[in-house]
Amino acid sequence: MDNNQLFKTFAKGKKLFQVITDDCVIYTRVSGAKQMDGLSLETQLKGTQEYAKRHKLIIREHFGGTYESAQTDERKQFQRMIKYLKTSKHKISKILVYSLERFSRNENSIWLSSQLRKLGTEIVSVTQPIDTTNPAGIMQQKMLFLFGEFDNQLRRQKSMAGVRERLLTGEWCAKPPVGYDILRTNGVRKIILNEQSKIIKKIFFWKQDERLPNQQIHQRLLNYKVNFGLRRIGEILTNPFYCGIMIHKALEGEVLEGKHEKLITKEMFLKVNGILAEKKLGLQTRKERPEIALKRFMKCEGCNQPMRGYIANSCDTPYYKCNTAGCKCNRNANEVNEKFMGLAGRYDVNVKYADLIQHQLKNTFTLMNKSIEENQKATKSKIEDLSRKIQRIEERYILEEISGELYNKYKQKFEAEKDEIEGQIKKNKIEMSKLDDYINFSLDLSVNLCKMWSSGDYNQRQELQKTFFPEGITYNRNKDQCRIVEVNEFLQESAKLSGDFGTFTPNQLKKSTHPSAVAVRAESRACGSLSIYN
């Protein structure tokens, strides 16, 4: 017997075995009713079914069939699919989607794909062939997910700009709160009070004149056959819309006078909220402290449970604490935050090399993107075939070989197929101008990561943490150490390049911008490693 086998008890890690089967599921989605006529559910289903047939895959289930937003992963069909993957008796190896943006377009997409990969399930885009069995393919898929998220952010920015313009004119363009209706006359939109506003007004008077707690207001409303919960009552009493003041995210902290009908006076609203602040009656929303921004993001390494954050009332000192019974992991939050800053500082990017890094990342992604362009050659031949069919049917119509009815029918059919394919090609091909914007945006965050985190509020800190360290961090009380579980691909790549360039001599840095040298590094990174240019 091999004596080394006796040491198996002390071995660390485990070898992962991925069972690859022919079982798959299909997921289709459009984000709105308007898209039903564009990249329709039928088109997506047909494309994924043909892919499954070509690759001899067994379709076990189809999820979708309705439009759902990809900005949130609380979609019913999406959640039903995830539950099926975890509970099905079949070992599902692949989720077939028409394109990656049909799967998800939010900041959780990379995390979701990695979690599914741990379950042995890969996301396969039938129009964006990517080999995710190697690091380069996984990185390419992540970059496409990140690009989809960035595109969403740009759209949201444009949308919010339009909302802001309307708000600045005094027009409320969203759904009004309870007690108001939208009235349209001769194309003019107005927000007016409805019958329910009388009850809302009573709530304000009860709070002002009788100082009733929200619980008693709730009980009194039941006599009027109105069942507002405590949260709804709290939202009503703290919404300045009822006194004519508009607040909105698009206004970036500003408040404006609206054109809508007022329910109460400004004096009454301020008096009511003065009561709320003074007596602490009813339901209130507490503003989170930035000192405890790592709560729920950080796990106790001893029991692998999320740690909570709290402020000690006696000394106003922030702490992180594990709630697991028997676990005594309790630590001063300020000191833990310093350790987290030290960890994050390892991924700081030297601004001196920002241009070189930007150039390198762009060339790496361009090289990876070539595979998509090569696979689109076959698609372009279909467009040429459809163009010939359109030309042929026009000739037959001119020669009176077919009727006008048949001509219009088939011409529209061929043109619709052609437009759909051309639209998909355009959508799959990343616009390099947008890629530049995204890389510049990411580098700006990477260069200023620690500075932005230390100066940010609670929400800003949480957003930065989740963006760059999606799996969170762990804390070991015995060693008094923090550890990062996983680093964002872009941040890790940028920091690696920054470190590599930092070892170059001035002459090597000058040579490193030469096109041939950039190409060599780009090809090397696509294969999963960076060769230092000498």
N, C-alpha and C positions, 0 to 999 in steps of 0.2 A: 504493500500500500504506500502511495506517495505521502510522505510526512507533511508536505505542504498543504494537503487537503485538511489537515487538522486545524489549520489557521483560517479556514473558511468563515468561522464564527466572527472573526475580526475584520472581514473584508468590508469595504465601503462601496457605495454605489450599486447599481444593478444594470444588467444588460437588457436593453429594450428590444422586444421582439414585436414587429408590426405584422399582423396577419392581413395580407392583401387578398381581398375577395372580389368577385364580379358583382357584388351587390351594391346598388347605388340608390339615391333618391334624387328627385328633381325639385328645384325651388325656382319659382317664377314670381316676378313682382313688377308692377308699375307704380310710381309714386303719386299718381293722381289720375282723375278721370280723363283729363285732356290727353294723357299719354296713351290711352287705350287705342287711339287711331294711329299712333306712331309705332313705337317698338311694342307691339301688342303682346298680350299674354299668349295668344295663339302662335305668334311667330317664335317667341321664346320656347314654348313647349315643343314646337315642331323641330327647332334647331337642336334642343337637348335630346330629344328622342332619336333623331338621326345620328347624333354623336354616340349615344348608347348602342344603337344598332351596329354602327361601324366598328365599335370596339368590343362588341359582344358582351355588353354589360346587362345585368338584370335589374330592371327598375322595380323597386319594392314599394315605392310610395311617391306621390306627387303632392307638393305643398305649394300653396299660392292660390291662383285663380281669382285674386282680387287685388285692389291697389292699396298699398300700405307704405307709409313713409319709411325711408331707410335711415332717417336721422335719429331714430330711437329703436332700441332693440326690445321694446315691449310689444312688438307686433304679434298678433295672435297666431298667425300662420307660422311665423318664424319660431315662436316659443313652442308651438306644437311639434315642429320639426326637431328642435333640440331635445324635447322630451322623448320623441320617437327614437332618436339616435341612441339615447341612454338606456331605453327599456326594450328595444326591439330584440327579438330572438335572432334576427339576422345581423351579421357583422357588416355594417355599412362602411365601405372604404372610401366612397366618394359622394360629394354633393355636387350635382351638375347644375351650373347656372349659365345663362346666356353670356353674361359678362360680369366682371367682378363688381361693378357698380350696381348690378341687380341684387347682389348679396347684402352689401352694407356700405354706407358712405359717412360713417361717423368715427369718432376717436376710438371706439371699442373694436373696430374691425380687425386690427392686428391682434389684439388680445383674444378675440373670438377664434380667429384662425389658428392661433397657437394652442388654445384649449382644445379645439377640435382635433388638432394634430396629435395631442396627447392621447385622445381617444382612439387614434388610428384612422381618423377621417380627414381626407383632404378636400379642399374646395377646388373644383375644376371648372374653369371658364372655357366653354366650347369655342369662343371666338378669340380668346387670348391664350394660346397654348404656352404654358409655363411649366417647366419641370421642377416641382417643389421637393424632389428627392435629394437636392443638393443645396448648399448654403446660398449659392448665387441665385437660384430660382426662388428660394424663400425670400431673399432680400428684394428681388424684383417684384414679387407679389405684394410685399409690404409697401414698397414704394408706390405701387399703383393704388393701394388702399389709401396711403397718405395723400396722394394726389387727388383722389376722390373727395377726401375730407377737406383739403385745401380749396377745391372747387366749390364745395358747399359753403365754406366760409366767405368766399368772394361773392357768391350769390346772395348770402345773407346780408353782407355789407351793403350791396347795391339795394336790396329790398329795404333795409333799415334806413338808408339815405332817403328813399322815397317816402317812407312813413314819417321821418323827421320833417320833411318839407311840408307835409299836410298838417302835422301837429303845430308847426310854427304859424300856420294861418288860423289856428284855433279849432280845427276840425279833428274830431276823434274818429279815427279810421278803423278801430278794432271793435269787437263786440262790447257794448256798454254793460255796466254791472246791473245786478238785479234791481228792478224798480224803473228801468228805462226800456223803451222800444225804439226801433228804427223806423222812421216814416219816410217814404219816398213819394214826392209829388212833382210831376213835370220834370223828372230827371234830377231833382234836388233831394239830397239825403239830409234828414234832420233826426236828431236824437231828442225824444220827448219823454216826459214822465207818463207812466201808466198807472193803473189802479193799485198795483202792489206798492207804489211809492208811498201811499198813505200809511201803510204798515211800517215801512222803512223810517218814515218821519216820526212815528210813535216811538220807535226804538231809540232814536236820538233824544227825544223829550224825556223818556223814562230814565235814560242815563244821566241827562243834565239835571232834571228837576228832582228825581228821587234817588239818584245814585245807586240804581239797582245793579247788583252783580249780574254777569252774563247768564248765569244759571237761572236766576229768577226771571230774567227777560225771556229766556227760552220757555220756561213754564207758562208765562203770561201769554206768549205767542200761540201756545196750543189752544187757548180759549178762542182765538181768532181762526183756528184750524190752519195755522201756519207752522210748519215744523222746520225751523231753521236750527241747525246744529250750532254748538258753541264756536266752532271755527268760522262758520259763515257769519255769525253775529260779530265776532272780532274783526273779520275782514270788512264788514259794512261800516263799523264804527271808526275804522282807521283809514278809510278810503276818501281822500279829499275831493273825488269826483262829484260827490253829492253837494259840495259847496261851490262848484264851478271850477275847481283847480284840476289840471291834468298832470299826471305823472306817468312816465313811460321810459323804458330802457333806452329808446332811441334818443331821448332828450339828454342823456348822459348826466343826470343829476339836476337838471334844470326843472323848474315848475312853471307852467303857463296857464293863463286864463282861457277856458274853453268857451265855445259858442253855444253849448248845450244848456238846457234848462237847469236851473239850480233848485235843489230840494230844500236846503237849509242855508242859513247865513254862515259866513266864515267865522263869525264870533262864536256861534253855537258849536261849530266843529272844533275850534281850538279849545273851547271850554270843556267839551266832552273829552277830548284827548288829554287835557290837563288833569282831569279826574282820573283817567286811566294811568297816567304817569305817577300821580300822587298816591293813589290808593292801591295801585297794582291790581285792579279788578279785572276779571275775565281773562281771556286767552290773549297772550302777548307773544310776539316773536322776538327771541333773544338774539342779539348780534353776536356771532362767533368771534372769539379772540384769535388773532393771528399766531399767538404764542403756542397754540395747541393745534396747528394746522396738520400735524402728522397723525392725529387721532384717526382710527379706523384704517389709515393708510399703512401704519406700522403694526407689525405682529410681534407678539412675544415669542422668542425663539424656543422657549421652554415648552409651551403648550400649543403653539401655532395658532393662537387666537388674537383677533384684532384688539389693540389697546385703545382705551378711551382717554379723553383729555378732560381735565377739570381744573378749576381755580380754587385754591384753598382760601376760604373766606377770612381766616384769621390773619393771614399775612399777604393776601392777594398774590400768591405765588402759583404759577401754572405747573401742573404735573401730568405725567402719563402713567396710566395704571392698567394692569391686566386684571380682568374681572373673574378669571378662573379661580374657583375655590381652591385654597391651599397654595396658590402661586403668589409669591410676595414680590412680584415685579412692579415696583413703584419708583419713579425716577423724576427728578426735576426736569421740566420740559425745556427750560432755557439751555441746560447743559446737553440734553439730547439733540436739540436743534443745532447746537454748535458742531456736534459730531456728524449730523446729517450734512451740514454745510461743508465739512471737511471731505466727506465722501463725494458730494456733488462737485466739489472743486477739482477732483481728479479728472473730470470730464470737461473742464473749462477749455475753450478753444482760444488760442492766441490770435488776437485780431490782426497781428502782423502778417499771418499766413492766410487770412480770409480769402483773398483773391485766388491764391493757389488752390485752396481747398474747394472753393466754388468751381474752379475750372476742372479739377479732378473729378468731383461728384457728377458734374454735367457730362463729362466724357464717359464715365463709368455707366451712367444710366443710358446714354445714347447707344453704347455698345450693346447693353442688355436689350434695348428696345429694337435692335435689328431683327431679332427672331420674330417679333410681331410683324414687322414689315415684310419679311420673307414669306410668312404664312398668308399674307394678304394678296400675294400674287395670284393664288388660285381664285380668290374672291374677285379680283379685278377681271379675270377671264370670264367669270359669270356676267359681269357688267357688259363686257364686249359682246357676249352672246345675246344678252337682252337687247342691246342696241341694234344688233343685226336683225333680231326678230321684229323690232319696232319699224325698222327701215323696210323690211320685207312686207309687213302688213300694210304699210302706207302704199307701197307699190301695187299690191293686189287691189287695194281700194281704188287707186287711180285707174287701174285697168278694168275696174268694175267686176272683178272676180268674186268680191264679197260685198255684202250690204253695209250700209252705214252703221247699222245697229251692231253687227259683228265687229266692225272696225273700231268703233268707240269702246266696246266691251273689252277687247283684247289689248288695245293700245293702253287703256287705263290700267289694266292688270299688269302689263309688262313695265310700264312706267313706275307704278307703285312699288314693284319688286326692285327695280333699279334704284329708286330713291332710297328705299330702306337699306339696301346693301351699301350704297354710297354714304348714307348717314352713319352706318355702323363703322365703316372704315375711318371716317373722320373722327368718330367718337373714340375709337381704339387708339388712334395715333395721338400721342401726347404733343400738345403745342409747346415748342421749346421756349416761347416767351413766357408761358405760364410756369414752366419748369424753372426758369431763371428766378421768377418771383418767389416760388416756393423755397428754392435753395437759399436765396437771400434772406427770406423770412426765418427759415430754420437756423441759419448761421447767426443771425442777429440775436436769436434767443440763446444759442449755444455760447456765444461770446459773453453774454451778460447774464448767464444762468444764475449764478450765486447772488449777484447784485440785485436782480429782479426778485428773487425769492426772499431775500432779506428785507427788501423794501415793500413787498406786496402785502395786501390784506389777506384775510383768511381764504376767500374764494380764489384769489389770484395764486396764492401759494399752492392750494390744492390742485388747481388746473395745471400748473407747471410740474408738480410732482407726478401726477398721473400721466402727463404727456411724455415725460422723459424716462420715468421709471414705472412702467405700466403694471408690474407685478408687486409694487410696493417695496418696503424694506422690513428687515427683522431687527430686533434688539435683544442682545444677550446680557442679562443683568449681572451674571457672575463675572463675565469678562468686561462688562461696561462698554460694549461695542455695538455699532450698527453695521448692517450688511445689506447691500443692494441686491435684490434677487435677479432682476433683468433690466437691461438698459435699452432705451430706444435705439433702433438700428441707425438712424441718421446721427444721433448724438455720439454714439460709439464710433461710427465711421469718421465723423468730423474730428473727434478727439484723437483718434488713432493717427489720422493724417497730420494733425497739428503737432503731435509728438514726433512723428517721423521727420517732418520738415524742420523741426527744432534741432535735429542732429546734423542737418546739412551745413556745409560751409557756404559762405556767400557765393562762391563760384559754382557750387553744386545747385544752389537755389536758382541761380541765373540759368543754368543748363536745364533745370527741371521743367521749365516752361516751354522747352522746345517741343514741337508737335510730335516727334517720334518718341520722345521720352514720356510724354503724356499718354500716348497710345499704349505704350508698354505697361505703364502703371494701371491704365483703365482695364486692359485685358487681364492683368494679374488680379485686380480687385474683383473682376467678374468671376474669376475662378476661385475666389475666397481667400486670397492672400495678397499682401502688398510687398513688392520687392523694392528695397531702398535703392534709389538711383545713385550710382557711383560714377 
